[in-house]
Amino acid sequence: MTPAILDQCTAGAFDGSVPFPETIKRIFNDGVEWYSANLIFGVKTYYGADLSHYQTPWPDWTAPQIADQFCAESVSAAIKASQTGQITYKEFLGRIADAGVTYYTVHLKGRKAIYFGRHGDSFIEPFPSA
């Protein structure tokens, strides 16, 4: 894994210069197998197949209030709004925090993202078809 590529993808998600499909392509080609995004700490941790890892902080991040109750329907709506370009990545993070998400994982080979709430609730979103 190349820290400069991972930092660039994280920064690009926040400034809108690197859309999600491009991020996935870049990090997969860089050897990332999966990553986690932590809304409390404001970091992404990328993992290679050998479980090596690299962590990159989010720019200008302040932990949001995270709802106590998890709402899978609201998570799904935020995902769809993000996929269709209706909201920015930072707005997406705010919406999923409002839906009770504390962190999520993205599994490249498994082609899915899993969103986790404060009390063990979860929502699985398969990657959209290309």
C-alpha positions in Angstrom: 0.0 0.0 0.0 1.2 3.5 -0.9 0.4 6.1 1.8 0.4 9.0 -0.7 -2.3 7.2 -2.8 -4.4 6.5 0.3 -4.1 10.0 1.6 -5.0 11.4 -1.8 -8.1 9.2 -2.0 -9.2 10.2 1.5 -8.7 13.9 0.8 -10.3 13.6 -2.6 -13.5 12.1 -1.1 -13.8 15.2 1.1 -13.1 17.8 -1.6 -15.0 16.0 -4.2 -12.1 15.4 -6.6 -12.1 11.6 -6.4 -15.5 10.0 -6.7 -16.2 6.7 -4.9 -15.9 4.4 -7.9 -12.5 5.9 -8.7 -11.4 5.6 -5.1 -12.3 1.9 -5.1 -10.3 1.4 -8.3 -7.2 3.2 -7.0 -7.1 1.6 -3.6 -7.8 -1.9 -5.0 -4.9 -1.4 -7.5 -2.7 -0.3 -4.6 -3.3 -3.6 -2.7 -6.1 -2.6 -0.3 -8.3 -5.5 0.6 -10.7 -3.6 2.9 -11.0 -0.5 5.0 -12.8 0.9 8.0 -14.1 4.5 8.4 -14.6 5.6 12.0 -17.0 8.6 12.5 -16.0 9.1 16.1 -12.3 9.3 15.5 -12.5 10.7 11.9 -10.1 8.3 10.3 -9.9 5.6 7.7 -7.8 2.6 8.3 -6.8 0.6 5.1 -5.8 -3.0 5.3 -3.8 -5.1 2.9 -4.2 -8.8 2.3 -1.4 -9.5 4.7 -3.2 -7.3 7.3 -0.7 -4.6 7.0 -2.5 -1.3 7.6 -2.3 2.4 7.1 -4.4 5.0 8.8 -5.3 8.5 7.5 -7.2 11.2 9.4 -10.1 13.1 7.8 -9.5 16.8 7.1 -11.1 19.3 9.6 -13.1 16.6 11.3 -15.2 17.1 14.4 -17.0 14.0 15.6 -20.7 14.4 15.0 -23.5 13.5 17.4 -24.4 9.9 16.6 -28.0 8.9 17.1 -28.6 6.3 19.8 -31.1 4.4 17.6 -30.0 2.8 14.4 -32.1 3.4 11.3 -31.2 1.1 8.4 -33.7 2.9 6.1 -31.9 6.2 6.7 -28.6 4.6 6.1 -29.9 3.2 2.8 -31.3 6.6 1.8 -27.9 8.4 2.5 -26.1 5.8 0.4 -28.5 6.3 -2.5 -28.2 10.1 -2.2 -24.4 9.7 -2.3 -24.4 7.3 -5.2 -26.5 9.7 -7.3 -24.3 12.7 -6.5 -27.0 14.5 -4.5 -24.8 14.9 -1.4 -21.1 15.3 -0.7 -19.1 12.7 1.2 -19.1 14.9 4.3 -22.9 15.3 4.1 -23.1 11.5 3.7 -21.1 11.1 6.9 -23.5 13.5 8.7 -26.5 11.6 7.5 -25.3 8.2 8.5 -24.3 9.6 11.9 -27.9 10.9 12.2 -29.0 7.3 11.3 -26.9 5.9 14.2 -23.7 4.8 12.4 -20.5 4.8 14.4 -18.3 3.2 11.7 -18.5 1.3 8.5 -16.3 -1.2 6.6 -15.8 -1.6 2.9 -14.8 -5.0 1.6 -13.4 -4.8 -1.9 -13.3 -8.4 -2.9 -16.6 -9.1 -1.1 -18.1 -6.1 -2.9 -20.0 -4.7 0.0 -20.1 -2.1 2.8 -21.3 -2.9 6.3 -22.5 0.0 8.5 -22.5 -0.5 12.3 -24.5 1.2 15.1 -23.8 1.8 18.7 -25.7 -1.2 19.9 -24.6 -3.9 17.4 -27.1 -3.0 14.7 -25.8 -3.3 11.2 -26.8 -2.7 7.6 -25.1 -4.4 4.6 -25.0 -2.6 1.2 -23.8 -4.6 -1.8 -21.8 -2.6 -4.3 -23.9 -1.4 -7.2 -23.5 -3.2 -10.5 -21.0 -1.6 -12.8 
